[in-house]
Amino acid sequence: MDKHLVEPQSFKKVICELFSQIAFSYLIRCFAEQIKKLPRGSMNSKSMYDNYTQNLMDTKFKEFAGIYPVIWGRCNNLLENRAIALKNTIHLTQKHRLEIEKTFKISSSSRIVSVETGGDTHNNGSSVSIITFEQGEKLVFKPRSVSGELGYSNFIREINQFISQKMPSITVVDFGSYGFTSFGEINQEKKDMFQAGRLACLMYLLNASDMHYSNILWTNEGPLPIDLETLFHPSRIRTGIPESKRSAYRALEKSVYGTGVLPISLGKKSSNGTVDVGFTGIRDQNSVSPFRTFDIKDGFSSNIKVVWKKQTVDNDLSTDSNLEAVIHERCDQIIDGFSNFFMDILRQKELFIKSVLKSFSNTKLRYIHNMTYRYEQLLRILTDAEPSRNMDTAHALLSRLGILSMTSDVNLVISECKQIWNGDIPYFSIDFQGTEVSCGNNVVSSIAISPKSEFISKMENLTKDELNKQIKLIRLAFVAKLADPHVDGNINIEETKFIEKERHKELDIARNKDTLKNREIISWFTNSLTTTLLDDRYEHLPKTWIGPVARFGSQGWTPGVLGYDLYSGRVGPALALAVAGKILSNDAALKVSYDVFEKSAEILEGKNYELRNLLLSGIGAFSGVSGLLWTLYAAGDVIGNKKWKDVAVNSWPILHHSLDVEDNNFFDMITGKSGSIVMRYHMQKDFKLSNDMIDKCISNAYSKINVNDAKTTSGLAHGYSQLLWFFAVVNQNQEKSEIKRVIQEIDSIICNKYINDGGIIETYKDGGKEEHVSSSWCNGLAGILIAYHEAYKSGVLPRESVLNIIEQLKRISISRIPVLCHGSLGIVEALQYVSESFPEETAEILLEINSTFCSPEFIFDYYKNGKGRYPLSPGLMAGQSGALLHLCKYINPEIKISPLTLDI
């Protein structure tokens, strides 16, 4: 090879360094273990390390290879494969120098300076390589079919003749099982989000997947895709029950969100942090890779340790108004570009289809069965000392791949295992017009519909309605990292209003709105929910929606399929539709509600596999199964379905079998057990906690009080008012002097530590100069009002304690966002609940809120025209169904169902 290289010795040195790093990554954990087992004698840690490494070299690793035979064999096999692959890269480059010169204008006499290999290895150590020649020219070698890139290049040339603005593509030469592409020059300053939106639409139409930040480049000509093997990506292969054609999971997978162009976060429940890998995601110099790496502690000594490198990920939702403005600006530009291209193609749909079929007819594409980071993680685990010496352990770890594919073809798993064992990231391919999934030349599985047929079906069903659905998903993807307004108690003046000063202005706005009657507004919300309904993965499961889904508690709200939780899951919309359907005599709404609750009741009754999955969500009132039982009972009450009510009540023992297990999160309205217990009180009139359980609750409360955590809020959802509310409700059902003392002590804490100089209860104690005042149900005065009202009803706290909070609400700015959790709907419903005991004291403030930013017209306008997360959410606590339920209660005050008080 020397004659093809500018500096052969320098080249070899770089390659040897690369290979040594590969060997190091495979063997270091075994080195770190073995050195600690050697007798230290009189040597210090540095001398012992030097002695150990010298012995390795002198014995040519013979003893090491005997102790760790598994990793030794795998490492040597990988290095041999990488060497052969590198040699083939140079050989194949030289073989086609005339074609390269003709296509890429790189002289055939120009020698190679370097071959930079990076990214994943497939097919026996082969990986994409960037070849640099002596005049500075660069060329990309891909050791796989580049028919996807070639097809895309031809396709772009075709559509550039009839679309409004031309799009760039790379130059490609295809030689069957390998090929070459031009090297794209990056220009991060040229981030044209309008053009990115147009590209996002194209990728959506071509059913692309995996188009993340490393597969598209910002260039002077616009965003440039450089890896096109995942166009026309088929759905994940599954065996057993066929997935519904109207599956919400399938709809999301084939949406613009599924392309990878939009912001998309990878993360897991067990770690703090998500990483945005989407092409248009927010990344900066502090961003980290989605792949975890090793960190060496006490290197070059016998004390060497190999640990997973800790990644510092900013996982907090953003409250930065400047960043929020940037996100909304980017989002609007993406939407404009997406809409522009969509309408371009919709007007010339047949021409577009013809161009695709002509350009991609002979294309070989990639089928991705699992995410690359899953494979990378397993490859790292296999380098641990135990699987490195024990074949059975290594095979057992390798078999974990089967857990990721429990509903998939076992042949895929077997092939994955073989490729991982070989040190490669598994790679499968499929023809554009075919259904067979292959690994190399071997067929390992098949799909029901070819990529070509799936594309044609998508295009034939393309309408302008689909554009609106995709725009909603684009917005959801961009607002995922934005925090809820003033969740920490801070007042954001843009989201609040001082009622007195704004009353006449708001009333004018209300009068000038479209004069829809209240029932017509309710019909609009009802129609919005019924027309966006989708199947779960399988038709026998309750139907659901796509909307914002919380990632592991507080890691943002990403587009997803709604689960069974009360906060944002499918049961909230189903309950609201039951109420609206009854009021409007709307059969469509009632049918949707019936589907969700009847199938849910069957799961609870059947005690089958689905119930096991359901119970995994936990006990929380708003995050777990308790919310399903509560809504099932409430819907049964509305519809008059006794079976649903009975199933809900009879299911409590299953959920509460471990109620007395110690839980640090017990007093949390959203995820804890306290809210679940109150739900059961409201549903099951003969339910009583045991005296032992009450004593444990009291003990748990004092433990929380004695911790004196400055982060504990005063609020109802997560703070001291949750304890106050819980014990007040328990005392109403099971009066006990010990409970009264707890309530009085909590009241004392709130009054003495959380009230500021202005006489207002703050969210956090000792807030200093910065005010933390909130009007909301979750963290603010509305929730505290409900708690104190229950304590008053329980006969523990005086009437004045409730009046004091009502007066405080009159003195602070009120959230004008019409949602239940942290908005105006929660405030007005709290006041309405308390008005049963305090009608005169609440009359004025209720009139003003209901006349302004809780008026049906204001609510309708917000959800019809708003750009934030809430208008996009079908959910109950911060979305459309919460507004719908409120509006139904607005015209029929006899409806007492409230997720804020858990009344039914």
N, C-alpha and C positions, 0 to 999 in steps of 0.2 A: 504493500500500500504506500510505501514511502514516496514513490515517484509522483503520487497524486497530492502530496501534502507539502505545504510551504516550509514548515519546520517540524519534521517527523519526531525529533526527540522531545520538543516542547509539547507536541500533540500527545505523545505517549505518556508524558508526565501528568498532563491534565486528566487523561483517561484513567490512569492508575489511581490518581487522587479520588476520582469519582467512584471507582470500584472499591477503594478502601473505605469510603464513606458508606457504601452499601453494606459491605461486610461488617463495619462498625455497628450500623443500625441493627443488624441481625444478631450480632454476637455479644454486644456490650453487657446485656443483662446477665448473661452467663459468666462473663469475665468478672463482673462485680460480685457474683455469688461465690465463684470458685476461689478468688483471692482471699476472701474472709475465712475460708476453711483451712488455709495453710497455717502451719506453726509459725508464730511470729519470732520466737527466739529473742535475740537482743536487738533486732533491727527496728528502726523507726518506720513509720508508715510510708515515707518516701522511698527508703531503701528497699523495703519489702515490695513496693510496686515495681521498682526498677529490676529487682531480682526475678519477680514473677514474669514480667514481659520478656526479659532476656531468655528465661527458660522456655517460654512459648516459642520463641524464634529458634532456639537451639534444638528443640525436639520436633520442630516443624508441626507444632500443634497436635502431636500424636496423642498425648495423654488427654488433652482437652477434647479432641474428637471422640475419644473413647467414652468420656463421661457424658458428653452432649452429642450423641450421634445423630439425633433427629435434625437439629438445627444446622449441624455441620454439613450434613448431606443436602439439605434444602438450600443453604447458602451457596455452596459450591455449584449446585445445579443452576441457581439463579445467575451467578457470576459468569458461568460458561455460556448461558443463554444470552446474557447481555453482551458478551464479547462477540458472539456469532452475529447478533443483531446489528452491532456497530459495524462489523466487517461488511455485512450485507448492505448496510446503508451506503457506505462508500462505493462498494462494487456496483450497486444499482445506479447510483448517481453517475458514475463514470460510463456505465453502459449506455446511458441516454443523453450524453453531453450534447449531441447535435440537436436533439429535440428541445433540450433545455435552452440551448443558445437561440434557437429559432423562436421559442415561446417567451422566454424570460429575459432575453438579451444579455445573457451571461456567457462570456466567451468560453468556448470549449477548452481553451488552453489555460484558463484561470484555475490555479490550484486552490485546494481547500486549506483554510486557516484553522477552522474549528468545526466540530459537530457537537452542538449543545442539545443534549437529550433531557427531556423534562416531561412532567405529567405522568399519567398512568402507563404501566406496561401491560401489553396484551400479547397473546399468541407467542409464548416462549421468549419473554423478555424484550419484545419489540416496543418501541415508543416513538411518538412524534419527535422529529429532530429538526433543529434549525441549523442549516449549513451556511457557514460564512466563507466567502471566497476572498482571494488576495486583493481584489479591487474594492472590497467592502460590500459587495453584493450579498444579499441573503436569499435563501431559498428554503422552503419548508418541505421536508420529506415525511410522508405518512405511510407507515407499513401496513396499510389496509386499503380496501377499495375507496377511492375518492369519487365514486360515481355520484354520490350525494352532492359534493361540491361542484362537480362538472354539470350535473343536472341543474343545480341552482344557478350557476353562471349562465347557462344557455337560457334558462327560464327568465332571468332578469333581463337578458338581452331581448327576449320576446315581449315582456310586458312593458318595458321602457318605451315601446313604440305606441302604447295607448294609455298609460297612466299619466296623471297631471304633472308629477315631478319624478325625474329619473332617480333610480337607486343604484348604489355601487355593488360590485361583487368582486371576488378574488379571481385570479387567473389560474386555470387548472390544466394539468396534463395527467390523464388516467392510463395506467398500464395494467388494469385488471385487479390484481391483488395488492397493488400499491400505487402510489402516484406522487406528484409534486404540485405544490400550490405556491402562489406568490406570497411574499412576506408583507404583512400589513404594518405600516408605520403608524404608531399611536400618537394621537394629539388630544390630551385630556382637556385642553382648553376649548375644544370644539364639541361641547356637549349640547347638541341641538335636540331638545326634548320633543319638539314637533316631529322631527324625522324619526326619533326613537319610537314615537307613537305610531307612525306609519309602519315601521318595521314590526312593532308589536302586533299590529293587525295582520300583516302578512304572515308572521309566524303562527298566529292563531288560525288563520285560514288554511295553512299547510299542516295543521295538527302537530306543530313542533313541540319538542320537549327539551329540557336541559340547556336552554339557551341563556345560561347564567353569565356572570361578569367576565369569565375567562374565555368564553366562546364567541363574544362579540367585542369588537374594538371601536373606540371613538377615533375617527380619522378625519382628515380635511374634507373628504367627500361625504361624510356622514357616518352613522353607525354601520359597521361592516361585520357581518357574520363570517367567521373563519372556520367554524366546525359545523358542518351541515349533515352529519351522519344521523342525527335524531329528528329529521323531518318525518312527517307522516307516522309518528310514533304510535304503535298499537296500544290498546289498553292492556293492563297487567293480566297475565295469563292466570286463570283460575279454573279449578276443577270443582265438581259437585254442583250445588245449586247455581243456575245461571244468574248473572247479575242483571238487574232490571235495565231495560233500555232507557228508562227515564230516571236512572239512579242519580242522586245528587252528587255522589262521588265521581261518577263518570262525567257529569256536566262540568264539574270543577276541573277535572283532569283535562278535558278538551277545551277549556276556556282560555282566555288570554292570560289568566293567572297561572295556568298550567304550563305555559311556554317557558317560564323562567325569566322573561324580560322585565317584568314588574318587580318591585321590592318583594323579597320573599325571605323569611327567616328560618334558619335551621337551628334546632336546639333540642334539649331533652329535659324531662322532668327532674332527673337526678342532679343536674348541674345548673349553676346560676349563669345564665347567658344564652343569647341567641346571636347568630351571625347572619347578616343580610348578604345573600349571595346573588340576588337579582341584579340584572344588568343595570337597571335604573335606580337601584337601591342607594341609600345614603351610606357611603363609606368614606373614611378619611385615613390619615396616617395612623390613627389609633385602632383601625379595624384589624381583626384577626382572621386567621384561616379557620374554616370549619373543621379542619383536621387537627387533632391533638398531637403534640410532639413530646419527645423525651427531653428532660433536663438533667444534666450531670451535676451532682453535688460532690464536693471534695475530690475533684478529678486529680489524676496523676498521684494517687495515694492509695493505700490499702483500705482506706475508709470510703472509697468511691461508692456513690449511691446513684441509682437511675430511677427517677421519678417522673410522673406525668407533669409536664410543664403547666403551671397554673396560668390560665388565660384571664386577663383582666378585661371583662366585657361590661360595658355600660348598659345595664339591662333595665334601667329606669325609663319609664315612659316620659317623653319630652314635655316640659312645660315652658320651653323657650319659644317666645312669641316670634322671634326672628326665624328660627328653624321651621316653625309652623307655617310661616308665610312662604318660605322657600318650598316646603313640601306641597302646599296648595298650588303654588305657581307651577311647579313641575307637573303636578297632577293635571292641571288644566291644559298645559301644553301637550302632554301625552294624549289626553282625551281628544283635543283638537286634531292632532295628527292621526290618531286611530280612526276618528270619524271621517276625516278627509279621505283616507285610503279605503275605508269600508264602503263609502258611498261611490267612490271611483269604481270599485269592483262590482258593487251591486248593480250598477248601470250597465256593466259589460261582463256579466257573469259567465255567459257562454264562451266568450273569448278567453277569459281567465282559465276556465276549466280546460279548454282546448290547449292552452299554453302549458299547463301542468302536465297533461297526459302526453303531450309531444316531448317535453323536456325530461321527464322522469321515468319513462316507460321501462328502461333497462337498469334502473337504479337499485343498488344494494344498500340497505339501511341498517341501522343498529337498533336492537331491542334491548332496553335497559330494564333488568328485572328488579334490581335493588339499587339504592343510592350508593354512589362510590364511597362515601364516608363510612358506610356500614362495612364494606369490604376492607377499607383501610384500617378500621378499628380491629377487625379480626386478624389481619396480617400482623399488627403490632402485638396483639395478645399472644400469638403463636411464638413470639420471640422471647417470652418469659422463660425463666430457667426450668420450671417443671415440665412444660410441654416440649422443651428443647432436648430433654434427656429421655422422656417417657413417651413412646409412640401412642400408647392407649390414651394418655391425657391429651395429647395433641389432636388425636382423632375425635375425642369427645368434644373438645373446643370447636373443632371444625364443623361438627354436626350441628352447632348452634345456627348455622345457616338455615337449617330446616325450620327453625322457629319463625324465621322471617317469611317462610313460604308454606305455612301449614295448609293453605287452601290452593296451592299451586301444584303444577306437574312435578312429580318427584325426580324426573329425568333432568329437569333444570337444576335442581339442588345438587344432584350427583355431579353434573358438569361444573357447577360453581365450585364445589369442593376440590375437584381435580385442578381447576385453574388457580384457585387460591393456594393450594399446596405447591404449585409450580412457581408461586411468587407473583402471579399476574392478577390484575383486576379482571374478573369474568367479563367476557365479551360474546354477545350473540348477534346474529344478523338475520335479516329477512328481506326478501325481494319486494319491491313496490307492488308488483302484481300477484305476489304469492301469499301463502299462508303458513309455510314451513319455517320454523325457527331453527337456525343452525349454529353450531360452534365449529368453526373451520369448515370441513367438508361433511361433517356429521349432523344429521337432523336429530334434534333433541326434543322438540315439541312442536305445537302448531297453534294457530289462532283461528277463530271462526270466520273472520272477515278480513280480506286483504287490505293493506293500507290504501290502495287505489279505490276500492269500493267504499271504504269509510270516508275518504275525501269527497267522493262524488255525492254520497248521501248528505254530508254536511253542506255542501254547496247547493244542492237541490232544495234544502230546507232553510236556506239563508234568507232572512227577512229583516226589515228595519227593526222589528221588535228585538231581534238578537243583538243589535247594536246597543240598545238601551240596557240590556242585561249585562253586556260586557263593560259598559261605562260604569255601572254600579260596582263591578268587581275591581275595576281600576281604582276607583275612589277608595274602596275598602282597603286595597293593598297599600295605598299611600298613607292613609290616616291610621294605620295599625299601630304606629309607635307614638301617637299623640295621646297625652294623658286626658282623662276626663277633667272637665273644668272644676277648679278649686277642690280637688279631692283631698288636698291637705289642709283645707280650711281657708286658703288664701282667696281673696275676692278678686276675680277678674272682671273689671268694670264692663267689658264688652259683653259679658254673659249675664249681667245683672241689671236691675233697674231699681231706683228708688220710686216706689209706687206713687206716693203723693205727687212728686214733681212731674211724673210722666203720664199721669192718669188721662188727662184730656187728649194728649198726643196719641196714646195707644187706642183710646176710644175712637178717635178719628180714623186711625188705621183700620180698626175693626169694621167701622161703618163703610169704609171705602173698598173693602174686600168684595170679592165675588159673592153675591147674596145667595150662597148655598144654604139650604135648610140643614138643620142638624142631622136629620136622617140621611140626607144626601151625602153629608160628610162621612157619616158612619159607613154608608155604602161604598164610598171611595176607599176607605181603609180596608173594608172587608174584601172588596174586589182585588186590592193590591196584594193581600195575603193569599187569597184563594187561587189567583192566577200564577203565583210564583211557587206554588207547591210542587215538590218533587218526591220521588220514591226514595227510600233508604236504599242501601246496596241491593237488598232483595225485596221482592214484592210483598212477602208475608210480614214484613216489619212495618211499624207505624210510619206514615209519611212524614216528611220533614222539609226543611228549607235550607238554602245557603245564606249565610250571613256572617257577621263578625263572631269569632269564637275565641274565648280567652285561652292563651297559651300558658298552661301550668300555673295558673293563678294570676301573675302580674307581669307576664312577659309580652304584653301587647295583645292586640285583637286582630288576628289574621283571618282572611276569608276561609271559611270551612263549612262543614255540614253540621247543623244544629243537633246537639245531643238531647238528653232528657232533663237537663237542669232547669230549674224555675227561673233563674236569672235571665238567661238568653237562649234557652233551649226551645225545642218544638212544643213543649206542653203549654207554654205561655200563650203563643198564638192560637193553639187549639182551644184553650179555655176562653180567650177573648172572642173567638169565632162562635163558640157555643152560645155565649151571651148575646152577641150581635145577631146571630142567626135566629135566636128566639125572638128578639125585639123586632127584627125586620121580616120575620117569616122567610128567611133566605135559605133555601134548601141546599145550595152549594156550600154555604158556610157550615151548616149543620152536618153535611156529609163529610167535610174535612175533619171536623171535630170528632165525629163518630169514628172515623178511620183511626185517628191517633189514639183515642181512649179505649176503643173496643179491642184493638190489637195489643195495647199496653196491658189491659186487663187480662187478656189471654196469656200474655207472657208471665204476669204475676201469678195467675192461677195454675198455669202449666208447670211452673217450677222446673223449666228446662234450661238448655244451654244459653238461651238469650237472657234468662233471668240472672245467670251467673255473670254475664257481661254487664248487665245493668247494675248489679250490686257493686261492681268494681268502682263505680263513681262515688261511693261512700254515702254517708248519712246526712251530710249538710242540707239545711233547709233550702238553700238556693243553689247549691252546687251538686247535690246528690239525689238519692232516690226519694227522700222525704218530699221534695217538691212535686215529684210525679204523683205520689199518693195524695197529696193535698189537692192538686189540680184535678185528679181523677174523681175525688170525692165532690169537689166543687162543681165540676161539669155534670156529674150525676145528679146533683141537687138542682142545677139549672134545667137540664133536659128531662129530669124525672126518671132517671135510669138507676133503679135500686141496686142492680147487680154491680155497677161501678162503685157505688158507695160501700157495698159490702166487701168487695174485693180489696178496696183501699184500706178499710179498717182491719180486715183479716190479715193484711200483709205487714202490719206494724210489728208483730212479734218476730218476724224474720229479720227485720231491719234493726230492731232494738235488742237483739239477743246479747249484744256486747255493750249495752248502754253504760254499764258501770265500769268498763275498762278505762283506766286513767288516760286522760286526753288533755294535753296542754292547750289545745285549741277549742276546748269545750264551749267557752263563752264567746263564740263568734257567730253572728247572725247568718253569715253566708255559708261557711264551711263546717261550723261546729254542731254540737249535739243540742245546745239549748233551744235553738229555733225549731229543731225537729220535735222536741218534747212539747213545745207550745202548739205546734201543728196538730199533734195527737190529742192534746186537750180539747182543741176546737172540733175535732172530727169524732172523737170517741168519748161520749159524755160520761161513761163509767170508768174512764182511765184514771188511775192514781199511781203516783210514784211511791215506791216503798219508803218507809221511814229511813231505812239504811241509805237509800239512794239520795234522799233529801239531805241527809247528814253529809254525804260525800260531796254533794253540790255546794253546800255551805263551806265545807273545808276547802274545796277547790277555789271558792270565791275569796276566802281569806288569804289563801296562798298567792292569788293574783294581786290582791290589795297590798300585801306585805312586800311584794317585789318592788313596788313603787317605781315602776318603769316610766321614764319620762316620755317614752314613745306611745304609751297608752293614751288613747283619745278619750274625750268625754262622750263620744257619739254612740248611737244605737247599734250600728253594724258591727263594730269591732272594739268598742270601748266600755267605759263604766256604765253608760246608760243601758247597754245590753244586759249587764248583771241586774241593774235596777228593774228593767222591764221583765226579765225572766222570773225573778223572785216574786215580783208583784203578781204575775199571772199564776204562778204556783200557789201563792198565798190565797188568791181568789178561789182556788179549787181545793187546797189543803192547808187551811190556816194553821200557823205555827208561830210561836213567839220568837223562836230563833231566826225565822225568816224575816220577821219585822225588824229585828236588830240589824241584820245585814243590809236591808233596804235603807234604814236610817243612816248607817255608817257610810254607805255609798253616796247618799244625798249630801252628807257632810263633806266628803272628799270633793265632790263636784262644786259645791258652793264655796268651799274654802280655797281650793287650788286652781279652779278653772275660770272663775269670774274675773274679768279685767276691770280696770278703773272706771270704765263706762257702764259697768253693771251687766255686761254681756258674757254669756258662757262661751269660752273659746274652745276650739277643737283640741289644742294642746295646752298643758299647764305651763305656767311660767314662760309664756311666749316672748317676753321681753318687749322691745319696741315694735316688732313686727306682729301685726294682728293676724290671728288665725280664726276668723269668724266665718261660719257657714250657715246657710239657711236650710240645708238639705236634710233629707230623711236619713241618709247613710251616716254622715259624719257631723251633721249640724243640728240646728235648733228644732227642725220639724220632727226628727227622730227622737230627740230628747223630750219634746212635748208629748209624744206618744208614750214614752216610758213613764214620765211623771203622771200622766193621766191614769195609767194602769195602777200606779202606786196610790193615787188618790182614790180610785175605785176600790182598791184593796183595803182602804181604811187605814193606811199607814202614814201617808203624807197629807198635809192640809191642802185645802182648796187654793190657798194663796201661792203655793209652789207652782201650780199649773198656770194661774193667772200671770205670774211673774214671767214665764216663758212666752206666753201669748204676747205680752207687752214688749218683750225683747224682739220678737219677730216683727212687730210693727215698727221697730226703730232701726232695723238693719236693711241693707239692700237684699233684694230677693232674686234668686236665680230665675231667669226668664226662659230657660231651655225646657220645653214641655216633655220631660221624662220623669219617671217615678223615683228612680234611685237618688239622683242628685240634681233634680230640677224642680220646676214650678208645680208639676203634677203631684209630686210627693208632698210638697208643702201644702197645697190646697186640700189634698186628701187627709193629711194629718189634722188640719184645722177642721175639716168637715167631721172627722171622727170625734174630735174633742167637743165640737159644737153641740153634740147631744147633751152634754152636761153644762156647757157654757155657751148657750145660743146668743145671748146679747153681746158678750165679750168678743166673739169671733165674727159677728155679723158684718161689720164694716170692712175688715180686712178680706173676708171671703168675697164680698161684693166687688171689691176693687180688683182682686186677682182674677176672679171669674170674668170680669168685664174687660180685662186687658190680656195678659199673656197666658191665660188659661181659657180664653174664650175659644169656642169651636173654630171660629175663623182663623184665629192666630195659630192654633194647633195645626189646622189643615195647611195653612200657608207654609209653616215650618217644615212639615214632612213632605209637602209637594215640591218645594223649591230649595230645601236645605242641602248643603254639600258635605256636612260632617258625617260621623259614623252613625248617629242615631236615626236619621231618615233612611239609612240603608239597612238598618237592622229590623228583622221581624220580631225581635225579642220583647219580653214583657217589661223588664225593669229599666231598660234604656233603649226603647225602640217602638216600632209601630203598634204592636199589640198592646203595649201599656197605654198608649194614647187611645186606642180603640176601646179598651175596657173602661177607661176614664170617661170617654164620651158617652158610652152606653149608660153609665151611672149618672151622668149629667142630665140625661133626659128621663131616666128612671131611677130616682133616689132610693127606691125600695131594694135595689141590688146592693147587697152588703159585702160582696166578695172583695177582699183587699189583701194583696200580697205584702202590704206595709204593716198591717196589724195581724195578719193571718186569720182574720175573721172569714167566715163562710156564710 
